[in-house]
Amino acid sequence: KKYIYSIFISVFLISITFGSAQAADFRIADKEGGNINVGQEEEITSLYAAGNIVSIEADTEKGLHVAGNIVNINGAVGHSVYSGAGTLIVRGDIGGSIHGGAGNIVIESNVEGDVILGGGNISIADKASIGGDLVVGGGVVDIQGSVGGNIYLSGGVLTINGEVGGDVKIDQVDELKIGSNAVINGNLEYYSVEEIEIEEGAVILGETILNEAGINKDIDKGALAGIIFAFISLTLLIKLVGVTLTSLIIFFIFKRFTKNVVTENLSSFWKNLGLGFALLILIPIASIMIIATIVGIWLGLIILMIYLVSLMLATVFASITFGSWLSSLITKEEKHSITWKTIIGGVIALMAVDFIPVIGGVIVFVFILSSFGAIYKVAFKLHR
């Protein structure tokens, strides 16, 4: 029953992806170091964007998925924001939640939902307000704005100088400062290496609980769960953005090769699966034997490098193939189409399948192996 439910969720996710993608805008820099700018006058429903510097001035009706070296979100977003960046700055109001990972993060707007962040330096400005919970893991975290729900924190140097509607639960911190403008309506529970600083004027309406090392280090389960959830969310976000961007770049640069691999893979799936399994085992053995001859060290190492690159490519082509196959099932077309919509859908769907206990990992591995075999078969045909 659990497996059937998981499979249903996976199909549901891919259906939503293909459906929503019809109204989505996709922007990717056309060259290395290219920038993306979405003007204020543009009408955006859903947006997927990636580039060096990404500036979004327009309002986005639904969700926003963005990756870049520097990401500026100045327009309002109706639903949630998912972002991976070097620097992330949010100035537009957000109707949903923010899930972000970056070296530097600045939030200067109103967010109706939760904010889940991981980064080096994180700042919640005094004019910012968060309607839900704030879950943060960072080196230096400065919270000047208001939070309607609870705060779950872990980091190096933390400052809280705004109003908090619920509890503040801190896993571990080197330095903790409660500013003079802070109002904590719930409890303050923390574990700190150094004694915390509470400025005059700060208000803590609930209890202040210290979890001392060696005496009481039972960290609240809610705080721990929040940190774990933040870590998992950011890991999945990075994986999703990374695989999606790699898949799209490969498709746009090597369009013919990509189509040939997917067509070959789906037309002779089981043969390619067998070939992929054989190559997975035989290539490393052959490489080691060549290296053992001493004179063939460089050749053996080159073969191993090609082998590893091929395996990485196979993980990308597995998502592209899966998306094309699912698209054919949904549209009931015999021809296997490959578009940016099927690619994004394939990445999301295969990640969802991977969550199915045991069988999900097997399905993903099977698609990777078949793609591995198809890559070598197409490459051989092209150079024959």
Secondary structure, DSSP 8 states (H G I E B T S, - for coil): -HHHHHHHHHHHHHHHHHHHHTTEEEEE-SSTT--EEE-TT--BSEEEEEEEEEEE-S-BSS-EEEEEEEEEE-S-BSS-EEEEEEEEEE-S-BSS-EEEEEEEEEE-SEESS-EEEEEEEEEE-TT-EESS-EEEEEEEEEE-SEESS-EEEEEEEEEE-SEESS-EEEEEEEEEEE-TT-EESS-EEEEESS--EE-TT-EE-S-EEE--TTT-----HHHHHHHHHHHHHHHHHHHHHHHHHHHHHHHHHSHHHHHHHHHHHHHTHHHHHHHHHHHHHHHHHHHHHHHHTSTTHHHHHHHHHHHHHHHHHHHHHHHHHHHHHHHHHHHT-SS----HHHHHHHHHHHHHHTTSTTHHHHHHHHHHHHHHHHHHHHHHHHT-
